[in-house]
């Protein structure tokens, strides 16, 4: 996992292009809410209300998928 501090107006690129990645731009912040813009051909894009990262996105030291149980909102607030 990677945690980044990104300011309003900045963006993060993940992958090489829109077919195999995404650019996420921070458009606006108000209090605890952030408006993000996603430039990608990948779909679906969905909000994970519980903040838990799906197991298919995480791998432990053994290389086996594992579920991250820490709330991602707590990580970004730290």
C-alpha positions in Angstrom: 0.0 0.0 0.0 1.1 3.6 -0.6 -0.2 6.7 1.2 0.2 10.1 -0.4 -0.5 13.6 0.7 -2.0 15.4 -2.4 -3.1 19.0 -2.5 -6.1 20.5 -4.3 -5.2 20.8 -8.0 -2.6 18.0 -7.9 -3.1 14.6 -9.5 -1.7 11.1 -9.1 -1.1 8.8 -12.1 -1.4 5.0 -11.5 -0.4 2.8 -14.5 0.8 3.8 -18.0 -2.3 5.0 -19.8 -6.1 5.2 -19.6 -6.6 1.5 -20.7 -4.3 0.2 -17.9 -4.4 2.8 -15.2 -6.0 6.0 -13.9 -5.2 9.6 -13.1 -6.9 10.9 -10.0 -7.1 14.7 -9.5 -8.1 16.5 -6.4 -10.6 19.1 -7.6 -12.0 20.5 -4.4 -11.9 20.0 -0.6 -14.5 21.1 1.9 -14.1 20.0 5.5 -13.7 16.2 5.5 -15.0 15.7 1.9 -12.9 15.7 -1.2 -14.0 15.9 -4.8 -11.9 13.6 -7.0 -11.8 13.4 -10.8 -10.9 10.1 -12.4 -9.5 10.0 -15.9 -9.5 6.3 -17.1 -11.2 3.8 -19.3 -11.3 1.3 -16.4 -14.7 0.6 -14.9 -16.6 0.3 -12.7 -15.5 3.1 -10.3 -17.4 2.8 -7.0 -17.4 4.2 -3.6 -16.5 1.7 -0.8 -18.7 3.0 2.0 -17.0 0.9 4.7 -13.5 2.1 3.6 -12.2 -1.4 3.5 -9.9 -2.4 0.6 -11.0 -5.5 -1.2 -8.8 -8.5 -0.8 -8.0 -8.7 -4.5 -6.2 -5.4 -4.2 -3.9 -6.4 -1.3 -1.2 -9.0 -1.0 0.5 -10.1 2.3 4.1 -11.2 2.8 3.1 -14.7 1.5 1.8 -13.3 -1.8 -1.7 -14.4 -0.9 -4.5 -11.9 -1.1 -5.6 -10.6 2.3 -8.2 -8.1 3.5 -7.0 -4.8 4.9 -9.2 -4.1 7.9 -7.9 -0.7 8.8 -10.3 2.1 7.6 -8.7 4.0 4.8 -10.1 7.2 6.1 -8.0 6.7 9.3 -4.9 6.3 7.2 -5.4 9.5 5.2 -6.2 11.5 8.4 -2.9 10.4 10.1 
